[in-house]
Amino acid sequence: MILINTRPKDLSEKINELCDQEKIELQNIYLSKIIPIEIDTDNGVYKEIFENLDKYSNFIFTSQAAVKNGAKLIKLKSKLLNKKHKFFAVGDSTKQALTSEGYMALVPDNKSSDGLVEMIKNSFPGKSLVICGDNTNMNLQKKLSGDSDEIRCYKLEYSKKSIDNITSSQAIILIYNYLTFEFIFKNLNQHSLKNKFFVVASERIKSKIIDLSYGFNIKVFVSKSALDKDMIIKAQEFI
């Protein structure tokens, strides 16, 4: 059975490398692309945040794309940071991306935004800065209430043209975020949906998929983590 990768091309290098190593037939169908949001750290809507970066205790990155487009902005103002500042990632893949940028990140045992909020409220008091995309579900921001600000540094642009490349044949589709499944569910015909196995990056994504697709009997399986290697290990159970 073929494996389908739906991630943006910018984030697909590792999954392609691993599939080559494991001799897994992979079809890349880039349903979305990452569009950076141009941000001037000295002017514009985020000027005050960057001028007072030292007032934040916690820096939260919600995705690999947030790291790719947001970490460089924090580095521009690195003189305002000190060893007391903490960096957080929602999951392991984002933590790995932050490590590559030179930041040691903390990850909650419950790898979700809810788990991260609980971790911060219990052990890391202070104001938080959430670095995210324009597609944010606002869960972190709402639950951290008045103790957080945000920087939106990218947006996801989905392509209806690309979804035509998903055929009605049986396949395993890797889902790293809920919005991608929602896009597929709304734009792929029901016959094709019934022939698909969805390997998702978290229990939270699975729960939202079940709510959205109630009555459709969608086949959804949860990976150990959002790391590409764990997604592939779960997918190999069905190949």
N, C-alpha and C positions, 0 to 999 in steps of 0.2 A: 504494500500500500504506500502511496506517495505521501511525503510530508510537505506541507505548505507553510512557508514563512511569510507572514503578513507585515512584518515590521518595516519601518522606513529604511531605506537603503543605508543611511548614515549609521544605523545601529545593527546592521546585519553581517558585518565582517566575521565576527566570532562564530555565529551559527553556521555560516557557510564553511568555515574552517573545520569545525567539529564534524559536520556531516561528511565532508571529504575524508576525514580520518576514519570515520565509522562506516564508510561506503554506503551511506544512506542517500536514497534518491530524494533530492530537495528541489522544490519549485519555489522560486522567489516571486511573490506577487505583492509588490509594494503598494499596499492600499492607501498609505498616507505618506506625506513627507513633512519634515520638520522645517518650519519657516522661522528663522531667528527674528526676534523683535529688537530693532535698533534702540539702544538705550545710551543716553549721554549721562554719565555719572556726575557731571558737574552742573548740568542744567536739566530742565524738564520736570516731569511728574515725580521722579524718584530722587531729585536733588537732596531733599531734606534727609531721606533715609541714608544716603551715602555720606552726607556730611556728619551724621551722628551714628555711624556704624558701630562705634565702641559702646553704645548704650544697649546693644543686643547681647544677650547671654548665649542664645542658641541660634544656630543657622541650620535650617531644615531644607534638605533637597528632596523633592518628591519623585524624581525620575532621573534616568541617565541623560535624557535630553536637557533637564534642568541643570545638571552638572556641566554638560557640554557648552551650554549657552550662558550659564550663570556664574560658574566658578571664576571665570576670567574677570568678571565685573568685581567680585569680592577681592581678587588679587590686586586690582588697580588701587584699592584702598587698604592694602594689607598693613600699612603703618599704623592704622587705627586698631588693629587686632592685637591680642595678647594671649598667653597660655591659658587664661581662664575661659576663653571662648570655646564653646563646644559645637561640633558638627554632627548632624544626625541624617540618617537615611531611612526611608521607609522599608527598604528591603536590601537583600544581599547584592543584587546587580548594581544598585545605585551606590552602595557602600564601596564596591569594587571600583566604580568610576571615580569616586572621590579619592580613593587611595592613589589612583593613577595621577590625580592632580596634586598629590602631596598632602591631603587632609585625612587624618584618622577619624573615621566616623563611627558613631554609636548606632546600633540597630536594636529595636525592641525584640523580645522573644516572640511576641505575637506580631509577625511582620505585616503590619497594616497601619493605616493612619490612626485607627482607634488605639492600637497598641502603643504607637509612638506618643500620642497625647497622654495616655496613662503614665508612660515612663517619664515624660517631662514633668507632668504635674506632681508626681510622687518624689522625684529625685533631682530635678534640675530646674529650680525656680528661676524666674527672670523673664525678660521679654524675648520673644522669638521672632526671627525673620524667616518667612517661608519663601523659598525660591521655587517657582513652579511654572507651568504653562498656562496659556490662555484657556485651556480646556479643563482647568481645575474644577473639582466637584465641591470645593470650599469646605470639605469636612474638617480638615485641620484648622483652618482659619476660624470656623464657627465654634469649634470646641475649645480653642485656645482663647476665644472671645477677645477681651480688651488687651490681652497680653501678646498680641502678634501684629505684624505688618507683613506685606507680601511684595514680591517683585515677580512680575510675569515676563519671562524672557524669551518665550517662543510660543508658536501656535502650531497645531496639527491641521493639515489640509488633506481631506480625503478625496479620492478619485473614483467616481462611479464607473468610469471607463475601465479601470483596472479590475474591478470585480467581475467583469465579463470573462476574465481569464480563469475563474474558478469554475470548473466543469461539474457535471452531475456525477462523475465517477467517485467511488469511495476515496476518501483522503483524510489525513489527520491535519488539522489546522492548529497552529500554535497561536495562542492569544495572551498577550502580555498586559493588555489593559481593556477595561470594560467597553470603552468607546469603540474599539475595533470590532468587538463582537456585535454591538448594537448596530453598527454600520452594515455589517454582513447580514444580520438578521432582517434588517429593513430593506435590503436591496438584492438579496439572493433568493431565487425561487424555492418554494417549499420542498420540491423533489430533491434538489441539490443539498438542502439542509439536512434531510433525513439520511443522506449517505455520508455524513461527516462526523468525525470524532474531534472534539475540541479539547485540547490540553491547555489548561489555563494556569496563570502564575500564582493564584491565591484563592483561598476559600471565599474571600469577600467577592472576588470576581464571579466565582461559581454561583454564589447566593444571588447576586444581581441578575445573572443570566437566567437562573431558574424563575425568578420573579417576572422577567421580561417575556420569557418564552413559555409561560404556563400553558400546558395543554399540547405542546408540540413534541414532547419527549426528546429533547435535545440530549445528545450523549456528551457529557462534560466530565472531565477528569482533572484533578488538581495535582500539579507538580510539587515537589518538595520545596522548591523556591523558584524565584524568577530568573535565576542564573540559566544561561543557555544550556549548559551541560545537564542540569537537572530537568529542564524541559525536554531535552532529547531522551534522557533515561526513561521518563514517563511515556513518551511517545513510542519508544521501542517496544513497550508492552503490547502494542497493537499492530506493529509493522509485520 
